[in-house]
Amino acid sequence: MTFDGLWDELAPVGRDAGSGGYRRFAWTRTDGELREWFTGEARRRSLDVMSDRGGNLWAWLGDPDADGPGLVVGSHLDSVPDGGAFDGPLGVVSAFAALDALRESGWRPSRPLAIAAFSDEEGARFGVACAGSRIITGALDADRARSLADVDGTTMAEAMAAAGHDPARVGRDDEALRRVGTFVELHIEQGKGLVDGDAAVGVASAIWPHGRWRLDLRGRADHAGTTRLADRSDPMLDLAAAIAKARAAAAEHDALATIGKLAVHPNGVNAIPSAVTAWLDARGPVEADVRKVVAAVGAAAGVTPAEESWTSATAFDAELRDRLARVLAGADGKPAPVLPTGAGHDAGILSAAGIPTAMLFVRNPTGVSHAPDEHAEPADCHHGVRALAQVLENLA
């Protein structure tokens, strides 16, 4: 099937009719539909589907245990709340389409090849990004992973069990990792680094250090209409200070900081809150500066931010990066553009675990990501498929 056919087939799954965005959260019924789609496409191509201890899916052509380690391409299928269509699925759909195009030309790989769909990359439900890849590399402790809970109190272990994945299996998976000799992830660009150039596809150089922190702000519940201002203990004021400081400190330290998720208790219009939980996302080119932003936000709110996840700066394999930039050179012979990203990816987790890893970015004319306006032109998506096919030919 062509890229367009695969894309149209996947597009309705998890789409919200109101916002036009996607709600594809880990270990839900929608996630199950996505997994069924992936498994069906893999089996139609006579690929062997395996699930690892983190719930990630691998569709293998060839035997990585006998003839590996192999080359793996892919991405993820889950989304943030009301996310765009391209973040994650573009890499998975392009991998299937690239394999189809090469097979039609008579190409056969000289090493095992897999298409991967990583689980819970966005962390939208349980709060830890790249949970599937973090679990199998040991970057996320198994007991902590099982105990992570969503807003309804459902733990990851409970959600996994309901979806048919045994939570007792959760943990580092050396067997799955040994099968991976090289990993290449194609992804829509989350920014405008390629917009002003001629190239539709670029190569990633590095991922900025980034993390998530929780701010637990406490106050005293009371009546909004009878409690004097002088008598109030309102944690929303601390939240306001934290939000303002996040913007100011990020600007001061050449970083990015966002408070985009809140839980307010009791969350009544006419009630002063007793507690507010806020989540801070901070990232930037320099780790020390990111840490300064987090400390400043905590000081403004009068709390010590609790670190929920942290990923140090990740530089992708330089030799592989430069090789792919040359492979994807334009008609003028100029290597493909190389650019950094502030967004985290499963590719970064595997790279930090010692697996030679690279990323390709497909041009995003809006620069928007994690929102319904996220977009890639069909012609650029086709360029991405051809680029991935070139990578497969070169590496496998």
NORKA-V380307 format. One line per field, one symbol per residue. ss: DSSP state (~ for helix, > for strand, _ for the rest). Layout:
BEGIN
ss=???
END
This chain:
BEGIN
ss=__~~~~~~~~~___>______>______~~~~~~~~~~~~~~~~___>>>>_____>>>>>__~~~~__>>>>>>>______>_____~~~~~~~~~~~~~~~~________>>>>>>____________~~~~~~~____~~~~~~_>_____>~~~~~~~____~~~____~~~~~_>>>>>>>>>____________>>>>>>>_>>>>>>>>>>___>>_____~~~___~~~~~~~~~~~~~~~~~~__>>>>>>>>>>>_____>>__>>>>>>>>>>__~~~~~~~~~~~~~~~____>>>>>>__>>__~~~~~~~~~~__________>>>>____~~~~~~~___>>>>>>>_______________~~~~~~~~~~~~~~~~~~_
END
